[in-house]
Every structure is written in structure tokens, then in C-alpha cells.
Amino acid sequence: MSSELTELYQQVILDHNRRPRNRGRLPTANRVAHGDNPTCGDQCHVYLRLDGDRIAEISFDGSGCAISQASASLMTTQLKGKTAAEAQELYRQFHEIVTTGKEPEEISDLAAFAGVHAFPARIKCATLGWHAALNALKGEPAPATTETHSD
Ligand code: ZN
């Protein structure tokens, strides 16, 4: 990878840390899931509104290391508007990137996390938000009105 690309990808992570996208609870969510990465202390709630099979809206809220929060922010931008099957495929690509460091053929913001593969303990940080989103997709519909924010 060229140093310009490395720089670009570092900027992607920094930018998502400084200005997280889709952060905060989503009042219209009909699916919610919580992810927890105790080895690093990362927490991530994912809220999404499924419209049929499509993710109409998605947001996250959480706390933890820069990698976990930037990855969750990026995840929301990647999954919005996607079907459950498309979300699974994006996660498969992202997981391959963070575990092997292999760059995708096309320039993608997902590749910003390729460097994570050199730090195996950080892979759980990078995938936390994605796991929560996929669990939310698989879970039972949860009426937003009865969802309580216990932590
Ligand atoms: Zn972490």
C-alpha cells in the first residue's frame, strides 16, 4: 500500500473518532443489540430500523477505544440502506480485511482497518459494532417504546 493510501486510511479512522456518524439512540428503532468486549472495555449498542429486509436507519452508541468507536461509526455508514444479506457480505469482507490485512480490490473505507490485523487483540475492537449490528438483524423485533436503556 502506498504511503498516501496509508495516510488516507488513518484519516478515515481519525475522522470517525472526531465526528462519529449516526451516534446516539434511534427512537424509531425496531431492533436493538448490545456488544461487549471485556478484554478492552468496549461497549456498543446498535439501534436499527428494519423496513422489510432493508436497514432503513441505523445508529450506535457506546464507549471504548478509538478503534471500536471509529469502526462502529463506519459500520453505520456502510450498512444504512443495505439488506440483511448485503450486511452479512460486508461484514465478511470487513472481517477478512481485519484478520488478514488483505486490501480489497476497490478502494473502500473498510480498508482503513487493514492495519488492525497486526494487532490480534484489536480485532475484537474492530468487529464489536458489526457483531452487534448482525445480532440486531437476527434478533426478534423489539418495540422501541418498551426498550429501556439500562446502562
Ligand atoms: Zn477496544
py3Dmol code that shows the C-alpha trace and the ligand (Angstrom):
import py3Dmol

protein = """\
ATOM      1  CA  MET A   1       0.000   0.000   0.000  1.00  0.00           C
ATOM      2  CA  SER A   2       1.374   3.438  -0.839  1.00  0.00           C
ATOM      3  CA  SER A   3       2.081   5.874   1.962  1.00  0.00           C
ATOM      4  CA  GLU A   4      -0.571   8.171   0.526  1.00  0.00           C
ATOM      5  CA  LEU A   5      -3.171   5.448   0.944  1.00  0.00           C
ATOM      6  CA  THR A   6      -1.951   4.691   4.468  1.00  0.00           C
ATOM      7  CA  GLU A   7      -2.334   8.351   5.270  1.00  0.00           C
ATOM      8  CA  LEU A   8      -5.799   8.429   3.734  1.00  0.00           C
ATOM      9  CA  TYR A   9      -6.920   5.417   5.776  1.00  0.00           C
ATOM     10  CA  GLN A  10      -5.517   6.848   9.008  1.00  0.00           C
ATOM     11  CA  GLN A  11      -7.503   9.983   8.259  1.00  0.00           C
ATOM     12  CA  VAL A  12     -10.664   7.888   7.895  1.00  0.00           C
ATOM     13  CA  ILE A  13     -10.240   6.431  11.402  1.00  0.00           C
ATOM     14  CA  LEU A  14      -9.334   9.792  12.955  1.00  0.00           C
ATOM     15  CA  ASP A  15     -12.261  11.451  11.265  1.00  0.00           C
ATOM     16  CA  HIS A  16     -14.750   8.868  12.525  1.00  0.00           C
ATOM     17  CA  ASN A  17     -13.349   9.338  16.033  1.00  0.00           C
ATOM     18  CA  ARG A  18     -13.649  13.086  15.942  1.00  0.00           C
ATOM     19  CA  ARG A  19     -17.029  13.159  14.265  1.00  0.00           C
ATOM     20  CA  PRO A  20     -18.823   9.859  14.862  1.00  0.00           C
ATOM     21  CA  ARG A  21     -21.613   9.247  12.352  1.00  0.00           C
ATOM     22  CA  ASN A  22     -25.097   8.160  13.388  1.00  0.00           C
ATOM     23  CA  ARG A  23     -24.235   8.300  17.059  1.00  0.00           C
ATOM     24  CA  GLY A  24     -26.960   8.212  19.679  1.00  0.00           C
ATOM     25  CA  ARG A  25     -30.084   6.272  20.348  1.00  0.00           C
ATOM     26  CA  LEU A  26     -32.502   5.843  17.472  1.00  0.00           C
ATOM     27  CA  PRO A  27     -36.062   6.487  18.735  1.00  0.00           C
ATOM     28  CA  THR A  28     -37.630   4.690  15.759  1.00  0.00           C
ATOM     29  CA  ALA A  29     -35.515   1.534  16.122  1.00  0.00           C
ATOM     30  CA  ASN A  30     -37.322  -1.795  15.949  1.00  0.00           C
ATOM     31  CA  ARG A  31     -34.166  -3.845  16.541  1.00  0.00           C
ATOM     32  CA  VAL A  32     -31.506  -3.295  19.161  1.00  0.00           C
ATOM     33  CA  ALA A  33     -28.453  -5.245  20.252  1.00  0.00           C
ATOM     34  CA  HIS A  34     -25.608  -4.738  22.627  1.00  0.00           C
ATOM     35  CA  GLY A  35     -21.996  -5.723  22.117  1.00  0.00           C
ATOM     36  CA  ASP A  36     -19.424  -6.001  24.850  1.00  0.00           C
ATOM     37  CA  ASN A  37     -15.677  -6.520  24.533  1.00  0.00           C
ATOM     38  CA  PRO A  38     -14.462  -7.028  28.117  1.00  0.00           C
ATOM     39  CA  THR A  39     -10.816  -7.569  27.153  1.00  0.00           C
ATOM     40  CA  CYS A  40     -10.624  -3.914  26.112  1.00  0.00           C
ATOM     41  CA  GLY A  41     -13.626  -2.449  27.933  1.00  0.00           C
ATOM     42  CA  ASP A  42     -15.527  -1.526  24.769  1.00  0.00           C
ATOM     43  CA  GLN A  43     -19.301  -1.259  24.759  1.00  0.00           C
ATOM     44  CA  CYS A  44     -21.549  -0.775  21.783  1.00  0.00           C
ATOM     45  CA  HIS A  45     -25.300  -0.528  21.402  1.00  0.00           C
ATOM     46  CA  VAL A  46     -26.685  -0.728  17.891  1.00  0.00           C
ATOM     47  CA  TYR A  47     -30.144   0.538  17.032  1.00  0.00           C
ATOM     48  CA  LEU A  48     -31.687  -0.090  13.684  1.00  0.00           C
ATOM     49  CA  ARG A  49     -34.995   0.231  11.945  1.00  0.00           C
ATOM     50  CA  LEU A  50     -35.657  -2.615   9.586  1.00  0.00           C
ATOM     51  CA  ASP A  51     -38.092  -1.846   6.803  1.00  0.00           C
ATOM     52  CA  GLY A  52     -38.912  -5.270   5.368  1.00  0.00           C
ATOM     53  CA  ASP A  53     -35.480  -6.748   4.789  1.00  0.00           C
ATOM     54  CA  ARG A  54     -33.702  -3.418   4.458  1.00  0.00           C
ATOM     55  CA  ILE A  55     -31.891  -1.346   7.088  1.00  0.00           C
ATOM     56  CA  ALA A  56     -33.736   1.935   6.781  1.00  0.00           C
ATOM     57  CA  GLU A  57     -31.977   3.628   9.699  1.00  0.00           C
ATOM     58  CA  ILE A  58     -29.115   2.659  11.946  1.00  0.00           C
ATOM     59  CA  SER A  59     -27.256   4.236  14.822  1.00  0.00           C
ATOM     60  CA  PHE A  60     -24.831   3.254  17.543  1.00  0.00           C
ATOM     61  CA  ASP A  61     -23.915   4.414  20.987  1.00  0.00           C
ATOM     62  CA  GLY A  62     -21.097   3.258  23.146  1.00  0.00           C
ATOM     63  CA  SER A  63     -17.782   3.839  24.760  1.00  0.00           C
ATOM     64  CA  GLY A  64     -14.364   2.361  24.452  1.00  0.00           C
ATOM     65  CA  CYS A  65     -11.170   2.590  22.476  1.00  0.00           C
ATOM     66  CA  ALA A  66     -10.712   4.621  19.320  1.00  0.00           C
ATOM     67  CA  ILE A  67     -10.731   1.544  17.084  1.00  0.00           C
ATOM     68  CA  SER A  68     -14.046   0.253  18.447  1.00  0.00           C
ATOM     69  CA  GLN A  69     -15.823   3.584  18.202  1.00  0.00           C
ATOM     70  CA  ALA A  70     -14.470   4.521  14.762  1.00  0.00           C
ATOM     71  CA  SER A  71     -15.332   1.074  13.445  1.00  0.00           C
ATOM     72  CA  ALA A  72     -18.902   1.271  14.789  1.00  0.00           C
ATOM     73  CA  SER A  73     -19.314   4.709  13.227  1.00  0.00           C
ATOM     74  CA  LEU A  74     -18.025   3.472   9.869  1.00  0.00           C
ATOM     75  CA  MET A  75     -20.233   0.374  10.145  1.00  0.00           C
ATOM     76  CA  THR A  76     -23.376   2.517  10.381  1.00  0.00           C
ATOM     77  CA  THR A  77     -22.439   4.417   7.226  1.00  0.00           C
ATOM     78  CA  GLN A  78     -21.766   1.147   5.381  1.00  0.00           C
ATOM     79  CA  LEU A  79     -24.927  -0.689   6.459  1.00  0.00           C
ATOM     80  CA  LYS A  80     -27.548   2.011   6.079  1.00  0.00           C
ATOM     81  CA  GLY A  81     -29.829   1.134   3.179  1.00  0.00           C
ATOM     82  CA  LYS A  82     -28.477  -2.405   2.874  1.00  0.00           C
ATOM     83  CA  THR A  83     -30.421  -5.664   3.102  1.00  0.00           C
ATOM     84  CA  ALA A  84     -29.595  -8.227   5.781  1.00  0.00           C
ATOM     85  CA  ALA A  85     -27.801 -10.371   3.174  1.00  0.00           C
ATOM     86  CA  GLU A  86     -25.770  -7.391   1.940  1.00  0.00           C
ATOM     87  CA  ALA A  87     -24.861  -6.564   5.544  1.00  0.00           C
ATOM     88  CA  GLN A  88     -23.596 -10.127   6.057  1.00  0.00           C
ATOM     89  CA  GLU A  89     -21.479  -9.858   2.915  1.00  0.00           C
ATOM     90  CA  LEU A  90     -19.993  -6.511   4.000  1.00  0.00           C
ATOM     91  CA  TYR A  91     -19.145  -7.984   7.369  1.00  0.00           C
ATOM     92  CA  ARG A  92     -17.481 -10.961   5.659  1.00  0.00           C
ATOM     93  CA  GLN A  93     -15.304  -8.507   3.670  1.00  0.00           C
ATOM     94  CA  PHE A  94     -14.531  -6.410   6.727  1.00  0.00           C
ATOM     95  CA  HIS A  95     -13.643  -9.487   8.795  1.00  0.00           C
ATOM     96  CA  GLU A  96     -11.261 -10.665   6.073  1.00  0.00           C
ATOM     97  CA  ILE A  97      -9.605  -7.235   5.972  1.00  0.00           C
ATOM     98  CA  VAL A  98      -9.049  -7.008   9.734  1.00  0.00           C
ATOM     99  CA  THR A  99      -7.894 -10.616  10.135  1.00  0.00           C
ATOM    100  CA  THR A 100      -5.616 -10.855   7.087  1.00  0.00           C
ATOM    101  CA  GLY A 101      -4.782  -7.236   6.293  1.00  0.00           C
ATOM    102  CA  LYS A 102      -5.628  -8.034   2.683  1.00  0.00           C
ATOM    103  CA  GLU A 103      -6.733  -4.981   0.767  1.00  0.00           C
ATOM    104  CA  PRO A 104      -9.986  -5.112  -1.172  1.00  0.00           C
ATOM    105  CA  GLU A 105      -9.714  -4.624  -4.944  1.00  0.00           C
ATOM    106  CA  GLU A 106     -11.552  -1.344  -4.781  1.00  0.00           C
ATOM    107  CA  ILE A 107     -10.610   1.497  -2.515  1.00  0.00           C
ATOM    108  CA  SER A 108     -13.012   1.256   0.365  1.00  0.00           C
ATOM    109  CA  ASP A 109     -13.243   2.909   3.750  1.00  0.00           C
ATOM    110  CA  LEU A 110     -13.375  -0.610   5.186  1.00  0.00           C
ATOM    111  CA  ALA A 111      -9.701  -0.970   4.271  1.00  0.00           C
ATOM    112  CA  ALA A 112      -8.872   1.761   6.768  1.00  0.00           C
ATOM    113  CA  PHE A 113      -8.891  -1.029   9.345  1.00  0.00           C
ATOM    114  CA  ALA A 114      -6.473  -3.328   7.485  1.00  0.00           C
ATOM    115  CA  GLY A 115      -3.679  -2.374   9.899  1.00  0.00           C
ATOM    116  CA  VAL A 116      -5.641  -3.972  12.739  1.00  0.00           C
ATOM    117  CA  HIS A 117      -4.574  -7.454  11.569  1.00  0.00           C
ATOM    118  CA  ALA A 118      -1.107  -6.805  13.027  1.00  0.00           C
ATOM    119  CA  PHE A 119      -2.689  -6.421  16.490  1.00  0.00           C
ATOM    120  CA  PRO A 120      -4.823  -9.541  17.049  1.00  0.00           C
ATOM    121  CA  ALA A 121      -6.188  -8.266  20.381  1.00  0.00           C
ATOM    122  CA  ARG A 122      -7.672  -5.314  18.493  1.00  0.00           C
ATOM    123  CA  ILE A 123      -9.667  -7.416  16.041  1.00  0.00           C
ATOM    124  CA  LYS A 124     -12.448  -7.755  18.632  1.00  0.00           C
ATOM    125  CA  CYS A 125     -12.475  -3.972  18.996  1.00  0.00           C
ATOM    126  CA  ALA A 126     -12.871  -3.505  15.251  1.00  0.00           C
ATOM    127  CA  THR A 127     -15.622  -6.103  14.865  1.00  0.00           C
ATOM    128  CA  LEU A 128     -17.630  -5.269  18.008  1.00  0.00           C
ATOM    129  CA  GLY A 129     -20.083  -2.868  16.376  1.00  0.00           C
ATOM    130  CA  TRP A 130     -20.525  -5.188  13.400  1.00  0.00           C
ATOM    131  CA  HIS A 131     -21.346  -8.136  15.657  1.00  0.00           C
ATOM    132  CA  ALA A 132     -23.917  -6.039  17.473  1.00  0.00           C
ATOM    133  CA  ALA A 133     -25.483  -4.958  14.165  1.00  0.00           C
ATOM    134  CA  LEU A 134     -25.698  -8.533  12.873  1.00  0.00           C
ATOM    135  CA  ASN A 135     -27.199  -9.665  16.180  1.00  0.00           C
ATOM    136  CA  ALA A 136     -29.751  -6.877  15.914  1.00  0.00           C
ATOM    137  CA  LEU A 137     -30.624  -8.075  12.410  1.00  0.00           C
ATOM    138  CA  LYS A 138     -31.093 -11.641  13.638  1.00  0.00           C
ATOM    139  CA  GLY A 139     -32.969 -10.701  16.784  1.00  0.00           C
ATOM    140  CA  GLU A 140     -36.630 -10.503  17.436  1.00  0.00           C
ATOM    141  CA  PRO A 141     -38.307  -7.204  16.646  1.00  0.00           C
ATOM    142  CA  ALA A 142     -38.205  -5.026  19.731  1.00  0.00           C
ATOM    143  CA  PRO A 143     -40.797  -2.279  20.094  1.00  0.00           C
ATOM    144  CA  ALA A 144     -38.863   0.931  20.604  1.00  0.00           C
ATOM    145  CA  THR A 145     -41.343   2.077  23.229  1.00  0.00           C
ATOM    146  CA  THR A 146     -40.530  -0.747  25.638  1.00  0.00           C
ATOM    147  CA  GLU A 147     -36.791  -0.694  25.123  1.00  0.00           C
ATOM    148  CA  THR A 148     -35.030   0.567  28.222  1.00  0.00           C
ATOM    149  CA  HIS A 149     -31.528   1.830  28.331  1.00  0.00           C
ATOM    150  CA  SER A 150     -30.272   0.046  31.409  1.00  0.00           C
ATOM    151  CA  ASP A 151     -26.643   1.048  31.230  1.00  0.00           C
TER     152      ASP A 151
END
"""
ligand_1 = """\
1
ZN
Zn -11.047 -1.742 22.120
"""
view = py3Dmol.view(width=600, height=400)
view.addModel(protein, "pdb")
view.setStyle({"model": 0}, {"cartoon": {"style": "trace"}})
view.addModel(ligand_1, "xyz")
view.setStyle({"model": 1}, {"stick": {}})
view.zoomTo()
view.show()
